[in-house]
Amino acid sequence: MQSLGPLRPRFTELLQRPWLAKPFHLRAFSSTPTSDYTSQSRGGVPRFFSETLPSSKGGVISVQGDEFWHMTKVLRLKANDRIELFNGKGGLVGGCIQNVDRNAIDFVALEDPKLVSPPSPEWHVFAAFGTLKGGRADWLVEKCTELGASSVTPLLTERSGIISDNRVERLQRVILAASKQCQRLHEMKLNHPMKIDNLVPLVAKSKLSFIAIAEATPLLGALTSTRKEPCGLIIVGPEGDFTEKEVNMVMEAGATAVGLGPHRLRVETATIAILATLMLWSDSQQVTNP
């Protein structure tokens, strides 16, 4: 019961702020290698999202909307308090609150912004969670964000329904909150819902794809004979499982069927189990094969 692809929410949409009028220029940022990602994502001061960042030390920008509310009404931050801003694309800058107005704060950069490369490898999750109720879909997306999935795609199958627009908006907010909580610097993309027919070509192009199937070869066993790849797909079916036709389509395209133990798992449990295992496996591969 398990499944991976690209609906790409913008963090700006979550905060209901206008799109940038000008393109985002990276040349003002100092470049930070991927190996520094961990140290850059563990600051000791509160971190907030802003699509725009100051271009250099001493630069000032205004922060409004939900982030302003969080700073001033929830955390009760005031002038001269230290904070960090990130833009969801690896940009990070430390500074302080220069001024607090009724609807915005002025942030002044105390250093040049840094550009942190995204972590590698990249795992893309395709899961049929459209029919999950009681906050279970929120939990799935939240944990995928925390564990480091590159994207999550709602998978549409014969046994799973569509996802409403208002639910997608809620999931986007969950991603933003989880990104801030775990101090993730790169946004996890929430892709548009995808049908199995459209997933098949992605599996065919991917060098590494896993589909969770009951009674298949255990995941750890499959990994012992698998060569490391820089990216891959995780495919998790609905609560009623994939149909035989769907399984055959995905496996004929090149996916490897893997099992997750003797028990029947919920969609969100299976998704997190396979993602956590593959993230740890990827980390160990990077250590042994730098």
Buried (B, 14 or more C-beta within 10 A) or exposed (E): BBBBBBBEBBBBEBBEBEEEEEEEEEEBBEEBEEEEBEEBBEBEEBBBBBBBBBBEBEBEBBBBBBBBEBBBEEEEBEEEBBBBBBBBBBBBBBBBBBBBEEEBBBBBBEBBBBBBBBBEBBBBBBBBBBBBEEEBBBBBBBBBBBBBBBBBBBBBBEBBEEBEEEBBBBBBBBBBBBBBEBBBBBBBBBBBBBEBEBBBEBBEEBEBBBBBBBEBBBBEEBBEEBEBBEBBBBBBBBBEBBBEEBBEBBBEBBBBBBBBEEEEBBBBBBBBBBBBBBBEBBEEBBEEEE
